[in-house]
Amino acid sequence: MPTHIIFAAAAALCACAPGAAAGPFAPVAPLAEVTIKASRAKAPPNTPATVETIGAGRIAETINTVGSAAALNYLPSVHARERYIGDRNAILVMRVNSSIASAQTLVYADGLLLSNLLNNSFSTAPRWGMVGPDEIDHVDVLYGPFSALYPGNSAGGVVLMTTRAPGRFAARARLDLFEQRFKLYGTARSLPGAHASASFGDKAGAWSWRLSADRLDNHGQPQTFGVAELATPAGPAAATTISGELRDTDPGGRARIVTSAIGADHTVQHTGTLRIGLDISPSLRASYTLGLWQNRSDAPVQSYLRDGAGAPVYNTARAGGAGRYVRFAGDPGYYTLAGASPSHAESEHSMHGLALAWRDGGAWQWQAVASAYRQHRDASRSAANNGTLHDPGTGAHRPGGTLTSAGGTGWANLDVRAESKRRGAHRFSVGFHSDRYALKSATTRLASDWLQGAAAQAPSSNSYGKTSTQALYAQDNWDLDPVWLLVAGLRLERWRAYHGSNFNLANAPSYRQLDYADRARTDASPKLSLAYRGLQDWGLRASLARAVRFPTVAEIFQVISLPDNVKQNDPNLKAEDVLAAELTAERAIAHGMLRLSLFGENKRGALIAQTDTTVTPTISSIQNVDRVRTRGAEAVFALRELQGFDLNGSVTHVKSTITRDSRNPGLAGSDQPRIPDWRATLVALYRQSARLSYSASYRYSGRQHNALLNTNTGNYKDVNPKVYGAVSRYSLLDAKIVYKFARHWSASAGVNNITSFKYYVNPNPYPQRTFFTSLAFDHQGTP
């Protein structure tokens, strides 16, 4: 659906609305949904799902956050997979989704969708950069797909970020300086970074506005490491003898020779946002949001190897000669080196949002939000292995390489919702949703000079396609009597995939261009939640829901490069069909709350990268796995104002099992990868005075496998999970001190990963000990 049609539709629907809605900067999501707060027990609960909340004050006091994703890391069963500050692949992980399943959760900011639902992959994280951490007023997290107001991508959960609405003059500025001390293999460096942000806002008469600017400059740690592969020369071979290699054991328990560090991303990001609100009349309010984001990043290489003259060695030659193989002193084997190739990326994205809200005191209130996100430029260049021992590809002679471009890719959404006032025992919500996702991806060969050279006229491969969804939904909060509340909903969805194609110059002529037939399907997703409110200080709730998560446009139309290998696309993938359930008991206690939740889901047609062993030759691709069963339990507590102390924490246990897989039958009974068995958080805050506070925080994540079971051996491939290349446990300690030294000024100092714990998410290392200092100015004028 073209962007201008979406905006026109939103305006027309709201202009005709007889009811009212929330303020222009309130998200579509909350309405009557967000009522259970992490800071206290709420008896009785009044939502179909468990909800946890964290506010701006708690974020500022307890979390060393530079980007908005980090604000979530101490909520129960929530983790943003941020591998370094400024990571564009910071996937949101919740109870039942893995760290490479980005399309199974949703993130909104003021009703605008930040989730990137173009793919279900490690590479399509929410667009966290569109919201600065100082812009956040509070964050609400809804667990599971129990509300009819959200699509099936909510199977993992929904994050609703609400930013600070300009109700009076406000000026904020912040400067963060941080430094990571990283040591692994032959890399031992201090990696600096800086972040600066400023915002101004005011309200004058019918108008309100806020302008924000943000700049991040950070040096990340290496993300991958080159290895040497043992070769078997066909005959007598010449080889260069080198030194400096580092030896360890890989996740599979095999001996490994590490030779270089790759992908230490230096990212420079600029973000600007403008939010304008207008009270058109006492009952009608409009707001417009413009977000602009730019990124420029470079990832050089570092070689650990040296030849006899002390010169660094990067690559082995592709053809014969002395550079085809290398040898290590004292090792009789001949080796080839994985190419140590640098890369460079540039991106320019924009987001537009229009919200209209109508509230006139009538029986209904209305709200409409339309948004459009577009990747105007999204280009990544990488060097080819130039086959020269001593050239990293960044010197005077630069080899060719590849250019991958996703310019023109993007999405658009429209949500129109009406909510009634209490009508006897009922309160209704009804709505309409529409979205469209467009994929444009092309890879082109660079004949020479991978960094600045012109691309070939024709791409070597490309992928195109679109998906769209239209949905109608209704939900009723029904007070059956004073102690029973029933929340029932239904979502009807019509999904289409169309205009899909692939081109690959390397294929045989008859298979180079593949055009796919259009597809469509319709599904109904019922929701049901029953809460009991008859016990003093207790709230009890049982929820049951179906959710349908349709394949993303990239899953069906794009060849996907994963860390282990390349997965072919499948244009005939089915949707994931989820039956989810939750039982929750919450109790209010002196100074706080306790909550216990039992949750689970049965998923049919789970979309997982695997190998189809029932065909010859076998096929590796994203495939529908027949059935996956997930069961879990979560315990949460929060204590407030205990002689200056606040304490909150959580423990979660999850078991996710593939129970039937007709394409790879040997996987039945094995674990679904990338879902840890245990998670835990603990946050302690002490306010010595109104000016000074201290906090200490702990995060734990347990055992999880980085890949499916090896059905040939009957074992998982990561028998040694504590090394680079695995998905490891982690146990982290963080701390922060905040001092308000003047009316509008505060300073803070903190450290993350105090013990410099080494942990990994296949194949990348997470940050080690990182120090933070911050200076902030916050001025609130009079209304």
Buried (B, 14 or more C-beta within 10 A) or exposed (E): BEBEEBBEBBBEBBEEBEBBBBBBBBBBBBBBBBBBBBBBBBBBBBBBBBBBBBBBEBBBBBBBBBBBBBBBBBBBBBBBBBBBBBBBBBBBBBBBBBBBBBBBBBBBBBBBBBBBBBBBBBBBBBBBBBBBBBBBBBBBBBBBBBBBBBBBBBBBBBBBBBBBBBBEBBBBBBBBBBBBBBBBBBBEBEBEBBBBBBBBBBBEEEEBBBBBBBBBBBBBBBBBBBBBEEBEEEEEBEBBEBBBBBEEEBBBEEEBBBBBBBBBBBBBBBBBBBBBBBBBEEBBBBBBBBBBBBBBBBBBBBBBBBBEEEEBBBBBBBEEEEBBBBBBEEBEBBBBBBBBBBBBBBBBBBBBBBBBBBBBEBBBBBBBBBBBBBBBBBBBBBBBBBBBBBBBBBEEEBBBBBBBBBBBBBBBBBBBBBBBBEEEEEBBBBBBBBBBBBBBBBBBBBEEBBBEBEBBEEBBBBBBBBBBBBBBBBBBBBBEEEEBBBBBBBBBBBBBBBBBBBBBBEEEEEEEEBEBEEBEEEBEBEBBBBBBBEEEEBBBBBBBBBBBBBBBBBBBBBBBEBBBEEBEBBBEBBBBBBBBBBBBBBBBEEBBBBBBBBBBBBBBBBBBBBBBBEEEEEBBBBBBBBBBBBBBBBBBBBBBEEEEEBBBBBBBBBBBBBBBBEBBEBBBEBBBBBBBBBBBBBBBBBBEEEEEBBBBBBBBBBEBBBBBBBBEEEEBBBBBBEBBBBBBBBBBBBBBBBBBEEEEBBBBBBBBBBEBBBBBBBBBBBBBBBBBBBBBBBEEEEE
